[in-house]
Structures are given as C-alpha cells and as structure tokens.
Amino acid sequence: MARTTAILVGGIIEVDSAIPLDPFIEVANVLVTQCCSTVGYTATKLELIERWLSAHFYTVRDMRAEAEKAGSVSEKKQSKVDLGFSTSHYGQQAMLIDYKGGLAALNKRAKEGSIGAIVATWLGKENPNV
C-alpha cells in the first residue's frame, strides 16, 4: 500500500490533471519498500522519500520546462541523458532524504549496469562436430 498520495505529490510538483499519478506512486512505493523500509526510518520519513521519488518518476513522463519564452513561443525541456535518480531534482532530493543510502546504492548499480544483468553460460562443446 502506497505511503504517499497524489495530493501530497502534487504539492511539490506541478502536475497535469490529465496524467494520473498512481503509476508513479506505485513504482516509488515498490522501490522505497525494497531499498528503505528495513533500515529504521519512521513512517513519516518513508512517505517523504516516496513522495519525492514519485515526483521524479512523474518527470520521466512529463518533463519539466527549463526555459520558456512568450514572444515567438519557445520552450526548452529539462533533459539529461542518464540513468537513475540523478536525472531530476526530485530524484536527487529523494536520495538526499534517504540519508542511509538505499536509493543511492540502487542508483549506483543502475549506472554501473549491474541491475538485472542476464548472465548466460554455455555448457556444450565449443564445436559440436568434434
């Protein structure tokens, strides 16, 4: 069960009312449960981490404007080609709130490519005709 709500997430990030926050809250909840819930944080601290992490995942769907212009209409979106939570201010803040390092460790493994790595071992002969 999620610790945070769409209202709380909407309090820290401007959201498009046509985009439901539930999918972002759900993934944040899973990660906070896996990475942060067993290290002694209070329920309040876990909710804060989940709230900021939900906002981070929302930015993946609805990128923030970095610059806007009214005359001749222009807009530039915040974008960083990278993996992990450091791609948004919200993900960075979630890692900061998680001062015991669970999200930072997950972030590091993601950048190193060690999350969900598939390893195959060939058990047959190198040349089956020999």
PyRosetta script that sets phi, psi and omega in degrees:
from pyrosetta import init, pose_from_sequence

init()
pose = pose_from_sequence("MARTTAILVGGIIEVDSAIPLDPFIEVANVLVTQCCSTVGYTATKLELIERWLSAHFYTVRDMRAEAEKAGSVSEKKQSKVDLGFSTSHYGQQAMLIDYKGGLAALNKRAKEGSIGAIVATWLGKENPNV")
pose.set_psi(1, 133.2)
pose.set_omega(1, -177.7)
pose.set_phi(2, -63.2)
pose.set_psi(2, 144.2)
pose.set_omega(2, 177.8)
pose.set_phi(3, -88.1)
pose.set_psi(3, -27.7)
pose.set_omega(3, -176.7)
pose.set_phi(4, -108.6)
pose.set_psi(4, 176.6)
pose.set_omega(4, -178.4)
pose.set_phi(5, -132.1)
pose.set_psi(5, 164.2)
pose.set_omega(5, 177.1)
pose.set_phi(6, -61.3)
pose.set_psi(6, -35.6)
pose.set_omega(6, 179.4)
pose.set_phi(7, -64.5)
pose.set_psi(7, -44.0)
pose.set_omega(7, 179.6)
pose.set_phi(8, -66.9)
pose.set_psi(8, -41.4)
pose.set_omega(8, 177.7)
pose.set_phi(9, -63.5)
pose.set_psi(9, -43.3)
pose.set_omega(9, 178.1)
pose.set_phi(10, -62.9)
pose.set_psi(10, -17.8)
pose.set_omega(10, 177.5)
pose.set_phi(11, -75.6)
pose.set_psi(11, -18.9)
pose.set_omega(11, -179.4)
pose.set_phi(12, -112.2)
pose.set_psi(12, -12.6)
pose.set_omega(12, -179.6)
pose.set_phi(13, -141.8)
pose.set_psi(13, 137.7)
pose.set_omega(13, 176.8)
pose.set_phi(14, -72.7)
pose.set_psi(14, 124.8)
pose.set_omega(14, -176.2)
pose.set_phi(15, -117.1)
pose.set_psi(15, 152.1)
pose.set_omega(15, 173.9)
pose.set_phi(16, -84.1)
pose.set_psi(16, 121.4)
pose.set_omega(16, -175.9)
pose.set_phi(17, -63.3)
pose.set_psi(17, -15.5)
pose.set_omega(17, 178.2)
pose.set_phi(18, -82.5)
pose.set_psi(18, -9.4)
pose.set_omega(18, -179.3)
pose.set_phi(19, -108.0)
pose.set_psi(19, 110.0)
pose.set_omega(19, 179.7)
pose.set_phi(20, -67.3)
pose.set_psi(20, 143.2)
pose.set_omega(20, -178.8)
pose.set_phi(21, -87.9)
pose.set_psi(21, -11.7)
pose.set_omega(21, -175.9)
pose.set_phi(22, -51.9)
pose.set_psi(22, -46.1)
pose.set_omega(22, -179.1)
pose.set_phi(23, -62.5)
pose.set_psi(23, -34.0)
pose.set_omega(23, -178.8)
pose.set_phi(24, -75.1)
pose.set_psi(24, -37.6)
pose.set_omega(24, 176.3)
pose.set_phi(25, -66.5)
pose.set_psi(25, -39.6)
pose.set_omega(25, -178.5)
pose.set_phi(26, -62.5)
pose.set_psi(26, -47.1)
pose.set_omega(26, -179.0)
pose.set_phi(27, -68.5)
pose.set_psi(27, -37.6)
pose.set_omega(27, 176.6)
pose.set_phi(28, -62.4)
pose.set_psi(28, -40.9)
pose.set_omega(28, 179.5)
pose.set_phi(29, -60.9)
pose.set_psi(29, -44.4)
pose.set_omega(29, -179.8)
pose.set_phi(30, -61.7)
pose.set_psi(30, -46.1)
pose.set_omega(30, -178.0)
pose.set_phi(31, -68.5)
pose.set_psi(31, -40.5)
pose.set_omega(31, 178.0)
pose.set_phi(32, -65.0)
pose.set_psi(32, -40.2)
pose.set_omega(32, 177.4)
pose.set_phi(33, -61.4)
pose.set_psi(33, -43.9)
pose.set_omega(33, -177.8)
pose.set_phi(34, -73.1)
pose.set_psi(34, -38.7)
pose.set_omega(34, -171.0)
pose.set_phi(35, -98.7)
pose.set_psi(35, -22.8)
pose.set_omega(35, -169.2)
pose.set_phi(36, -126.5)
pose.set_psi(36, -18.1)
pose.set_omega(36, -169.0)
pose.set_phi(37, -76.5)
pose.set_psi(37, -14.3)
pose.set_omega(37, -176.1)
pose.set_phi(38, -104.5)
pose.set_psi(38, 10.4)
pose.set_omega(38, -175.4)
pose.set_phi(39, -107.6)
pose.set_psi(39, 12.1)
pose.set_omega(39, 172.7)
pose.set_phi(40, 94.2)
pose.set_psi(40, 15.5)
pose.set_omega(40, 175.8)
pose.set_phi(41, -72.8)
pose.set_psi(41, 151.5)
pose.set_omega(41, 173.6)
pose.set_phi(42, -74.1)
pose.set_psi(42, 164.6)
pose.set_omega(42, 176.9)
pose.set_phi(43, -60.4)
pose.set_psi(43, -36.0)
pose.set_omega(43, 179.1)
pose.set_phi(44, -64.1)
pose.set_psi(44, -44.6)
pose.set_omega(44, 179.7)
pose.set_phi(45, -64.8)
pose.set_psi(45, -42.3)
pose.set_omega(45, 178.7)
pose.set_phi(46, -62.7)
pose.set_psi(46, -38.3)
pose.set_omega(46, 178.6)
pose.set_phi(47, -65.5)
pose.set_psi(47, -41.5)
pose.set_omega(47, 178.9)
pose.set_phi(48, -61.9)
pose.set_psi(48, -45.1)
pose.set_omega(48, 178.3)
pose.set_phi(49, -60.4)
pose.set_psi(49, -45.9)
pose.set_omega(49, -179.2)
pose.set_phi(50, -63.9)
pose.set_psi(50, -38.4)
pose.set_omega(50, 179.5)
pose.set_phi(51, -62.1)
pose.set_psi(51, -50.3)
pose.set_omega(51, -178.6)
pose.set_phi(52, -68.9)
pose.set_psi(52, -35.3)
pose.set_omega(52, 177.8)
pose.set_phi(53, -69.0)
pose.set_psi(53, -35.8)
pose.set_omega(53, 175.3)
pose.set_phi(54, -61.2)
pose.set_psi(54, -43.1)
pose.set_omega(54, 178.1)
pose.set_phi(55, -62.9)
pose.set_psi(55, -37.8)
pose.set_omega(55, 176.8)
pose.set_phi(56, -59.5)
pose.set_psi(56, -49.0)
pose.set_omega(56, -179.0)
pose.set_phi(57, -65.8)
pose.set_psi(57, -31.8)
pose.set_omega(57, 175.8)
pose.set_phi(58, -62.2)
pose.set_psi(58, -37.7)
pose.set_omega(58, -179.6)
pose.set_phi(59, -66.5)
pose.set_psi(59, -21.2)
pose.set_omega(59, 175.1)
pose.set_phi(60, -66.6)
pose.set_psi(60, -36.6)
pose.set_omega(60, 179.5)
pose.set_phi(61, -83.5)
pose.set_psi(61, -39.9)
pose.set_omega(61, -174.9)
pose.set_phi(62, -129.5)
pose.set_psi(62, 84.4)
pose.set_omega(62, -174.8)
pose.set_phi(63, -60.5)
pose.set_psi(63, 145.3)
pose.set_omega(63, -179.7)
pose.set_phi(64, -76.5)
pose.set_psi(64, 147.8)
pose.set_omega(64, 175.3)
pose.set_phi(65, -75.5)
pose.set_psi(65, 132.2)
pose.set_omega(65, 175.6)
pose.set_phi(66, -92.4)
pose.set_psi(66, -36.4)
pose.set_omega(66, 178.7)
pose.set_phi(67, -148.7)
pose.set_psi(67, 143.8)
pose.set_omega(67, 177.5)
pose.set_phi(68, -132.4)
pose.set_psi(68, 154.7)
pose.set_omega(68, 179.7)
pose.set_phi(69, -144.8)
pose.set_psi(69, 138.0)
pose.set_omega(69, -178.7)
pose.set_phi(70, -89.7)
pose.set_psi(70, -48.0)
pose.set_omega(70, 179.1)
pose.set_phi(71, -70.8)
pose.set_psi(71, 124.9)
pose.set_omega(71, -175.2)
pose.set_phi(72, 63.0)
pose.set_psi(72, 25.3)
pose.set_omega(72, 176.2)
pose.set_phi(73, 26.4)
pose.set_psi(73, 113.3)
pose.set_omega(73, -179.9)
pose.set_phi(74, -145.7)
pose.set_psi(74, 149.7)
pose.set_omega(74, 176.8)
pose.set_phi(75, -152.7)
pose.set_psi(75, 138.2)
pose.set_omega(75, 175.7)
pose.set_phi(76, -123.1)
pose.set_psi(76, 128.9)
pose.set_omega(76, -178.5)
pose.set_phi(77, -90.9)
pose.set_psi(77, 147.3)
pose.set_omega(77, 172.8)
pose.set_phi(78, -67.7)
pose.set_psi(78, 130.5)
pose.set_omega(78, -179.7)
pose.set_phi(79, -152.9)
pose.set_psi(79, 136.0)
pose.set_omega(79, 176.8)
pose.set_phi(80, -140.4)
pose.set_psi(80, 118.9)
pose.set_omega(80, 178.8)
pose.set_phi(81, -80.0)
pose.set_psi(81, 107.1)
pose.set_omega(81, -174.3)
pose.set_phi(82, -170.7)
pose.set_psi(82, 173.6)
pose.set_omega(82, 174.2)
pose.set_phi(83, -112.3)
pose.set_psi(83, 156.6)
pose.set_omega(83, 169.9)
pose.set_phi(84, 93.3)
pose.set_psi(84, -169.8)
pose.set_omega(84, -171.6)
pose.set_phi(85, -81.5)
pose.set_psi(85, -13.2)
pose.set_omega(85, -177.6)
pose.set_phi(86, -79.3)
pose.set_psi(86, -0.8)
pose.set_omega(86, 179.9)
pose.set_phi(87, -77.0)
pose.set_psi(87, -10.0)
pose.set_omega(87, 177.1)
pose.set_phi(88, -138.2)
pose.set_psi(88, 156.4)
pose.set_omega(88, 176.0)
pose.set_phi(89, -62.7)
pose.set_psi(89, -31.3)
pose.set_omega(89, -178.0)
pose.set_phi(90, -70.7)
pose.set_psi(90, -41.0)
pose.set_omega(90, 176.3)
pose.set_phi(91, -65.7)
pose.set_psi(91, -39.3)
pose.set_omega(91, 177.0)
pose.set_phi(92, -62.5)
pose.set_psi(92, -41.9)
pose.set_omega(92, 179.9)
pose.set_phi(93, -66.4)
pose.set_psi(93, -39.6)
pose.set_omega(93, 178.0)
pose.set_phi(94, -59.7)
pose.set_psi(94, -42.4)
pose.set_omega(94, 178.3)
pose.set_phi(95, -66.1)
pose.set_psi(95, -35.4)
pose.set_omega(95, 178.3)
pose.set_phi(96, -66.4)
pose.set_psi(96, -43.0)
pose.set_omega(96, 178.8)
pose.set_phi(97, -64.4)
pose.set_psi(97, -36.8)
pose.set_omega(97, 176.3)
pose.set_phi(98, -81.0)
pose.set_psi(98, 70.5)
pose.set_omega(98, -174.5)
pose.set_phi(99, -68.2)
pose.set_psi(99, -10.4)
pose.set_omega(99, 177.7)
pose.set_phi(100, -86.7)
pose.set_psi(100, -6.6)
pose.set_omega(100, 166.5)
pose.set_phi(101, 92.5)
pose.set_psi(101, 8.4)
pose.set_omega(101, -179.9)
pose.set_phi(102, -62.2)
pose.set_psi(102, -46.5)
pose.set_omega(102, 179.2)
pose.set_phi(103, -70.1)
pose.set_psi(103, -37.7)
pose.set_omega(103, 178.1)
pose.set_phi(104, -61.9)
pose.set_psi(104, -39.8)
pose.set_omega(104, 178.5)
pose.set_phi(105, -65.5)
pose.set_psi(105, -43.0)
pose.set_omega(105, 177.0)
pose.set_phi(106, -63.5)
pose.set_psi(106, -42.3)
pose.set_omega(106, 178.3)
pose.set_phi(107, -59.3)
pose.set_psi(107, -44.0)
pose.set_omega(107, 179.6)
pose.set_phi(108, -63.0)
pose.set_psi(108, -44.5)
pose.set_omega(108, 179.3)
pose.set_phi(109, -63.5)
pose.set_psi(109, -37.3)
pose.set_omega(109, 178.7)
pose.set_phi(110, -63.5)
pose.set_psi(110, -42.3)
pose.set_omega(110, -179.2)
pose.set_phi(111, -69.5)
pose.set_psi(111, -30.9)
pose.set_omega(111, 179.1)
pose.set_phi(112, -82.1)
pose.set_psi(112, -10.3)
pose.set_omega(112, -179.7)
pose.set_phi(113, 78.0)
pose.set_psi(113, 21.7)
pose.set_omega(113, -176.5)
pose.set_phi(114, -100.2)
pose.set_psi(114, 11.7)
pose.set_omega(114, 177.0)
pose.set_phi(115, -95.3)
pose.set_psi(115, 122.8)
pose.set_omega(115, 175.4)
pose.set_phi(116, 64.9)
pose.set_psi(116, 28.1)
pose.set_omega(116, 179.3)
pose.set_phi(117, -65.6)
pose.set_psi(117, 136.4)
pose.set_omega(117, 178.4)
pose.set_phi(118, -97.6)
pose.set_psi(118, 126.5)
pose.set_omega(118, -179.4)
pose.set_phi(119, -117.3)
pose.set_psi(119, 130.5)
pose.set_omega(119, 178.8)
pose.set_phi(120, -119.6)
pose.set_psi(120, 140.2)
pose.set_omega(120, 177.2)
pose.set_phi(121, -125.6)
pose.set_psi(121, 126.9)
pose.set_omega(121, 179.0)
pose.set_phi(122, -87.1)
pose.set_psi(122, 122.1)
pose.set_omega(122, -177.3)
pose.set_phi(123, -103.7)
pose.set_psi(123, -4.5)
pose.set_omega(123, 180.0)
pose.set_phi(124, -85.4)
pose.set_psi(124, -175.3)
pose.set_omega(124, 176.9)
pose.set_phi(125, -77.5)
pose.set_psi(125, 151.9)
pose.set_omega(125, 179.3)
pose.set_phi(126, -64.1)
pose.set_psi(126, -41.5)
pose.set_omega(126, 177.0)
pose.set_phi(127, -127.3)
pose.set_psi(127, 106.3)
pose.set_omega(127, -174.7)
pose.set_phi(128, -66.2)
pose.set_psi(128, -11.9)
pose.set_omega(128, -179.6)
pose.set_phi(129, -88.2)
pose.set_psi(129, -1.9)
pose.set_omega(129, -177.4)
pose.set_phi(130, -94.1)
pose.dump_pdb("model.pdb")
